[in-house]
């Protein structure tokens, strides 16, 4: 068993690097809009059983970008079935990942990815419905799109049941001083970081899309309810959490009010809501909507969600304080190393008062200060004795152990203001696009929320792997062979340490919305942003109908 482990560690050295290089190559093609070439590349990379969910999500998204909506839905339905399975991972799967690295376990996905499987499927059904000439089949496809919206609603309700709401967080901010003091004392033991505020707890944009699709299908009251849910979420905290414009809530309220107008609400109720919820500018936008108008709605899915990177942290022992200490390996040069170091200090560094005391005992005033750049795991005398009994303390004093954790580097969302051109002499260009969500920020904050779990799992995994390697060499009688095996084992374990940096990389970084009421007729719209032009071609806009333009901008 021990010899097999050592050979396995050596075998894994090349695999991780090759996987990362191939993923980057596929993503580079996608960023150039080479969807088919990107699919061919990623199809080869994601052919392992543990990446099956990623395969269906990535290839399903790329198929949609190529306009192959039926195949996209077939792939995404497979992803749906896998992501909706909550059965525990089997023992062999977990054991293999523990002895090798977490990338060897089945990829399970996360909340935002589960939501966007249904989101993309609904876009596919809308596109298929638009192409369908048969009235009955068209209605069935539109109904299927609504089913996916209802699936999103169920998924978001499951997430809400497991996370504190924005109201809960706001109540925490406004609580009495003595309650805040008690909470602060509790941080002595929790690391001083409140990760609740980073959690993905609901999705205002997904709720808005529910409203849009209900409106497209003439279900006015359901549309109003969904738009109002979206507006309330934007106001309660979604806008602040993901650094969006306050106009997002205004836009959702405007559409909720339009549904009130269509749904037979009294004029006094409508006027009251307009005064309470709409800015003067948005009130002017509302006046542009007239009975019998058509509407062009552009959904620009721009860029790509950032990819996770891998940070190296060194683990060593501090017997005087009965502690394990984690310190980032910082080369002090390039931007990626600087980002990794900042991530460490932001998420792991010792701001916990108990750890500051332990740092002070270990190194005086300098020890307290240096704790800003380390993370200390206080075990105590009894736990340290247990480590001594299995000689892990000796292992840790003879060598440093490499622990790897995932993190996100810094990213910047595209800030260019899009322009919608209707290509009609009587209609001026429109420049009122709104960023309605940032999937990049959602992914970033989700990683922040689970950072503590990542580092503790990494610590346990690498301790076990290093201990097994140590046992191989220590049980050999010949001293020279033992030293050689120990060296080989240390190098193999150190080099094969890896973090799970997998995520759904072909999701967009952000979604921007443009909505324009227009007189019924034939148009040839263009959409320009960042020196790129996208054309919809000739479209006939019908009275009281919405034309949805699902635009994928890779640049």
Secondary structure, 3 states (H helix, E strand, C coil): CHHHHHHHHHHHHHHHHHHHHHHHHHHHHHHCCCHHHHHHHHHHHCCCHHHHHHHHHHHHHHHHHCCCHHHHHHHHHHHHHHHCCCCCCCHHHHHHHHHCCHHHCCCCCCHHHHHHHHHHHHHHHHHHHHHCCCHHHHHHHHHHHHHHHHHHHHHHHHHHHHCCCHHHHHHHHCCCHHHHHHHHHHHHHHCCCCHHHHCCCCCHHHHHHHHHHHHHCCCHHHHHHHHHHHHHHHHHHHHHHCCCCCHHHHHHHHHHHHHHHHCCCCHHHHHHHHHHHCCHHHHHHHHCCCCCCEEEEEEEEECCCCCCEEEEEEEEEEHHHCEEEEEECCCCCCHHHHHHHHHHHHHCCCCCHHHHHHHHHHHHHHHHHHHHHEEEEECHHHHHHHHHHCCHHHHHHHCCEEEEEEECCCCCCCCCCCEEECCCCCCCCECCCEEEEEHHHHHHHHHHHCHHHHHHHHHHHHHHHHHHHHHHHHCCCCHHHHHHHHHHHHHHHHHHCCCCCCCCCCCCCEEEEEEEEECCEEEEEEEEECCEEEEEEEEEECCCCEEEEEEEECC
